Amino acid sequence: MKTKTWAIMLAISTVPVVLIGQTTQTIIRREEASSFMTSSLFYRVLSTRPSASLVLFDTKNKDWEKDFAQTRQEDPFAVYNLGFISFTIDQGVGDELREKEGWPKDAPRWAIYDTKGRCVANGATLPTSAQLADACSSAGIRSLAEIYRRFLMEYPNHEEARRALLQELADVAEKRTRFALQVPQSQSRSQSGVSISANSGGFSFDNQNSTGPSSEQVESLPELTAEIDERIWRDYCIEFQRYLEGAIWKVGYELGPGTILGGPGTILSFGSRHVVSSWAIFSPLARAAYKKAAATVEAALARQPSSTTIWRLWATLNKTGAGSSMKELLETLEPSPTVAPANWPPSSVMAEYLRSCRENGDWKTILDVVQPQWDFTSSVVVIGNEISSQIRQAQTTTQRTVRSIGPDGMQIVDNPFLSQSFWVSRGEAYLEALLRRQRLADAEQMMKTWASTSGWLGAFPLAAAIAEKLGYESLAKSWRVLGNRK
């Protein structure tokens, strides 16, 4: 009955494609960069920071730069987590700032600037972490975590600030963990906070967080000792528990690049900063906190099974080994009757989860999770197209837009189920899993069904590329033919 209901809804209605939000990035040519990277802009950048910034001037000594990067991750300076700006050119604003401060131009120089643009400390030799921390303390500079804590003392119910504090503590704990485990800075992304690099007249501006540990690192690196774990992760775990006691994780509020949400083509996304850290895999304290949290989050999903915010938190916890498997969890949840089966669980969650499975070669999990959804969704679409065809035959004017003609001669109408969103979030992973498990007949049937029921032809060159990569040339050829039909 449920299949028939959704098939009728598919036949008589469409779901509009809505672009909710999309991040754009401006790429600046090097020759253009020098025209606007001025001292005035430099000071404006400083003024936008919540705390001070650490600046490195014009060094060409790669060992010095490498050691400086490690020093920034080392205690006691690591807890400050200051923004970082690096000038690596001999001309331009770097020289202008040097001249203003009375520094020579032929040697490396580090400096700490406050948010008012004042240089509060500097040196011409490589500093130790303790020296940088002492310089911050002497200048009255507070860490970002301390700024959030002072704010929360005045506004204890401010959940947005509490989330920001938790994210900051996660960044700091990751940085300190990498240093404790002796993971080279070159093996992770930029540290959090502002980073500006000047090169040959140009510069870049970014705000990235560290990537998680590689699978090799997870296998080879040891757990943190109890003493180090307590020092690095204790504050984060306390704040994480407070965060779960609040409400903001059940609601969500951030927008940012890259996450697909809701119906086909609908794009919403969350900021890059995180509350759950993949580096916590090395922390017994954090893993215990995540295990406890997973039960809370899964209970919340039982009440709000279509909440993308809650799903995202569950997915990040699950990556650390906490909670049920996706298949086990889906068996305990029931979506609302009006939620389209192709859109539940939310596309963004499925895409991220299945991408992780593909990276780990977990093809069985992909089949276990996606096959029931594919079987149900494809049957809904087939029945829906048949009903739609009958409706058109009974009408003098076609009320639906016909996109294509299937190989069996049946007209295909736009539908919100077997769409680009479905392919990106789960269809492509499912097809690859079928091929990896040598279920060739099922893979062929999947693409035949897609050809007969979906108006989105972009799936076929993607499917052909997967087949070709895995050595199935005949399948690749036949799928390219399907993709070239008009």
N, C-alpha and C positions, 0 to 999 in steps of 0.2 A: 504494500500500500504506500509506503514511504517513497519507493522508487517511482511509482506512478504519479504521486503528488508532485514530486520535483520535476518529472518529465513534462507535466502539464504546465507548470510554472515556466519552464524553459521555453515551451512552445509559444506562449502567449505574451511573454514579457522579455525585456532586455535590461541589462544592468549597465548604466552609463560608465564610461571610463573617465575617471576624474584624477587630474594631477593635482595633488594636495600641496606638495612642497618638493623642491628639488634644489640641491646645493650647486651653485656654479663656482667655478674656479677661474681666476684671471691669471693667465700666463704672461709674464712680462719678459720681453727680450732684454738681453744683457745691455745692449747699447742704449735702451730706454731707461734702464734701472738707475744708472748714474745720474740721470737728469732730475730724478725726484727723491733719491735717497739722500736727504740733507740732514744737517744737524737738527733742524727744526723737527723733522719727522722722527729722528732718533729720540728726542726728548718727549714727543707725543706718545711714542710707544712706551717709554718708561712710565708716563703718567697714567697709562691704562692698566698697568699691572697692580694687583692688590698688595704686592710687597716689592722688595728691592729686586734688582737684576744683576747678574754676574756677567761681566763683559770681558772678552778676550780680544786683544788688539794685534793684528798683523803678524802673527807668528808663521814662519815657514818651516819650523822644526816639528816634523810629524811625531816624533817621540814625545816632545813636550805636549803636544795636543792630546796624544793618547793618554799620557799620565794625568793630564788635567781632567780628562773625562772620567777616569777612574777615581780621582780625588773627589769629584762631585758626588759619587755614589757612596763614599766612605763616611762612617760615623766619626765625629759628631756633626759634620756639616750636612750630611744627607737629609736630616730632618727639616732643614730650611726649605729645600726643594725650590730654589729660586729660579726665575726665568733666566735663560742663557742667550747671550748675543755674541756672535763671533764675527770679526772683520778680518778677512784674510787677503786684503789688497794693500798695495803700497800708496795708492792715491785715493782722493775722495774724502768722504766724511771721516774715515778713520784718522787721516792725517790732520784734519781740521780739529777733531776732538783732542788729539795728542797735543797740538799746538796750544789749544786753550788751557790744558792742564800743565803745560810746561814739560812734557815728556819727550825723550828722544824718539826719533822715527826709525831707528835701525835695530831695535831689539823688541822682543815680545813684552807685553804688558797686560796684566790682569787688573780689573777694577770692579768695585761694587758701587752701583748707583742706586740711590733711593728713588721713590716715586716722584720726587720734586726735581729730579735731574741733578742732584748733588753727588759728587764722587765722595764717598765716605771712607773708602779704603782702596789701596792699590799696591802693586808690587811688580818688580822686574824679574823676580826669580820664582820658580815653581813653588806654590804654597802647599802646605799640608792641609788636610781636612780640619785639623784642630786650629790652625792659623786662620782659615776662612771662617770657622765658627766663632772664634774669638773676635774677629773683625766685625761680624754681624752683631754679636752681643755688645761690644763696646759702642757701636753706632746706634743701639736701641732698635735694631731690626728684628721683627717678629717673623716666625715661620708662618706659612699659610694656615697650618693646622691651629696654631695659637690664635691667629686672627679669627678663625671660625669659632673657636672655643670661647673667646671673649664675647663675641657677638651672641652666642647661644646662652651665655650666662644672663644676658639682658633680655633675650627673647627665647626662652627655653622651648616654646612650642613651634618654632620656625622650622618646619620639616625640610624645606628646600635647602636651608643652610646646613641642616644636619646631614642631608644627603651629600652636599658638597664636601663637608668635613670627612665623611666616610670615603668618598672618592679620593680625597687628598691623602688620607691615611693608607689607602690601598696603593697609591702611586709610590709613596715613601717606602712602604713595606716591600714592594717589589724591587725597588732600587737597592735597598739594603740586603735583600735576599740574594740578588744577583752578585753583589759584592761578596757576601759571606760564602757563596758557593763558587766564587772565582770565575764567574761567567764574564768573558770579555765584553766590553761595551760594544764592540763591532758586531757582536752576535745578537743584538737586539735593536729595536727601532730607537728613534730619538727619545730622550727622556721627556716627561711631561713638562708643560710650561712653554712659554714663548721661546722659540729658537730662530734667530736670524743669522744667516750665513752670507757673507759678502764674497764674491768671487769674480775676478776679471771685470769689475765694474758693475756687477749685479748682486742681488741678494735674494734670499727666500725667507718666507715667513710661515711658520707652521706651529701646530699645537698638537703633537701626536703623543700617544701613550705607548708604553713598551709593549711589544708583542709577547705572546706567551712562550713558554719553553718548548723546544722541539721535542719530538717523540724520543729522539736519541738522548736528549738531556733528561727527560723524565725517567728513562731506563737507567741511565748511568750515574746521575747525581744523587748524593745521599740526602736523607732527611736532615733538617736542622736539629742540632742538639737541643735539649730541653732549655738550657740556659739562653742560647741564642734565639730560639723560638719565642721564649717569653719576652725578650728584649725587643724583638722586631715586630711580632704580630699581636701582642697582648692588647695594645690600645685599639687596634683595628677591630679585633674580635669583640671587645666591649661595645664599641660604637656600632658594629654590625647588628648586635642584639637589640640595641636601642632603635636602630633603623627598622627592624622587623616589627617592633612594637608600635611603630607609627603607621600612617595610612598612605604615604606618598607612593610606595612601591606598588600599591594596588591600583593606582590611578595613572601615573606617568605624566610627564610634562615636557620632555625635551624633543626638539626637532633637530635633524642633522642629516648627513648623507647616507643613502644606500639601502634603507630597509623597506621592503615591500609589505604593505599591510592591507588587510581587508579584501575587497573585491578585486577583480581583474584590473590591472592597470593603475590601481590606486597606490600612490606612493606616499608613505609617511616614514619617518625614521627618527632614531634617537641619537643623542650626542655620543661622541667617541669615548667619553670617560665612563668608568665602570664602577660597580659596587662589589662585584665578585671577581676575584683575581685567580687566574690560572696558575700563578706562581705559588698559590697557597697549597698546591699539591705537595710541597716540601715542608709544610707546617702542620704538625699534629694538632696544634691549637685551632688553626683555621679549618682544618678538615672536620674536626668535631663540631665546630660552629655551623658548618655547611650541612652536615648530616642532620642536625637538629632543625635547621632552617628549611630543609627540603620537605619535611613532614608538614610544616606550617604552610609552605607555598602550595603543595599538592592539595591540601585541604581548601585553600583559597580557590584553586582551579576547579574544584568540585562545585563551588558556588558560582564562579564566573569562568566557565570553560572556554569562552571566546575572547578573554582578555589578553591582548597581545603583550601588554606590560607584564602581567604575571607569568605568561608563557616564557617571555624572554629571561626573566629572573630564574625560572625553573631550568631553562636550557643551559644557562651559564653555571648554575649549581651542578647540573647533571654532568657537565664536562669534567668536573673535578671528582666524579665518582659518587656523588651524593644522590640519594633518592632512587625512585623506581626507574626501570627502563622505559623508553617511549612506548613500546608495545604494551607493557604492563599498565602504564598510566592511562593510555587511551581506552583500555578495557574497563576502566573504572569511571570514565567520564561520559556524559551524555550532553551533546550540544542542544541549544534551543531548537524547537521545530522549524523555525524560519531561517536558520543558518544553512547556507548552501553547503553541501557535502564537499565540494571542491575547494571551499574556503575555510575548512576547519580540519585540523588546527590551523591557525592563521598562517598565511603563505610565508611571511617573514620568518616565522619560527621553523617551519618545515624546511625552508631553503637553507637556513643556517645549520640546522641539525643534520640534514642529509649531506650537506657539503662536508661536514666533519666526518660523517660515516665514509664518504668516498675517499677522503684523504687517508683514512685509516684502513681502507680496504674492507670495511664491514658490510659486505654485500648482502649477507643474510638478514641483517637488521633492516636494511632498505626494503628488501622484499617483504619482510614481515609487516612493516609499517605501511608501505605504500600500496601493496597489492589489493588489500580490501578496499581502499579508497578508489583505486583505478577500476576495479570490477564494478563497484557501485556507480561511480561517476560516469563511466563509459556506457553502462546500461541505461542510465538516466538520459544521456544525450541521444542515444540511438532511438529510444522510445519518443523522446521529445521531437526529434526530427521527423519521425513518422507521423506524429500527431500534427505537427506544423504543416506537413505536406497535405494532410487531409483537410486542414483548415483552408489552405490556399486553393485547393481544388473546389471547395464549396463557396468561394468568394469570387466576385467578378474582378476585384482589384487586390493584388498582393499587398499585404500590410507590413510585410517584413522585407528587409533588404537582403537579397541573395548575394553571397560573396563568391561562390564557386560551385562547380559541379564535381561531385565525387566520381571515382572510377567506376562505380556501379550505376552511374547515371542519375543518382538522387541529388536534388538540389540541396546545397548546404546553406544554412542561415547562420548569422552571427549568434554565438551563444556565450554565456558568461562562465561556462564550466571548462571545456577543453580549449583553453585560451593560452596566450603567451604566459600569463601569470602562472597557470597550472603547470606548464612545461618547465618554466624556470624554477619553480618552488619544489616540484617533485617528479614531473614526467621524465626529465632528462636523467636524473639519478636512477629512476626505476628502469629505464631502458638499458642503461649501462649495467645495472645489476643483473638483468636478464641475460645480457650477452656474456658477462663475466662468468655466470653460472651455466653458460652454454644452453640456455633455454631459447634456442633460436626460433622455434615455431611460435612461442609466446611473444617474442620480440617482433616477428613479422606481423602477427595478428594485431599487436598494439598499434603499429604504424598504419596498417590497413584500416583499423577503426578510426585512427586520427584522420586519415585521408577522407573517410566517408562522413565524418561528423564535425570536423573543425574547419573553420575558415582561415586559421592562421597557418600559413605555409612555411613560416620560418623554422618550424620544428624539423623539417626534412633535411636541410643541409647540416644542421647540428647533429641529427641522428646519423647521417652519412659519415660525418667526421669521426664520431665515436666508433662506428662499425669499421671504418678504414683503419683507425688506430689499433683496433683489436684484431685486424687481419681478416675481416669478413668483407672482402671486396665486392662480392655479388650483391650482398645486402646494401652496401654503400651505393652501388650503381642504381639499384632499383629505387632506393629512397630519394636519390637525386632526381630521378625521372619524375617521381610523384611531386617533388618540390617545384619542378619547372612547369607544371600544368597551369593553364590560364583559368 
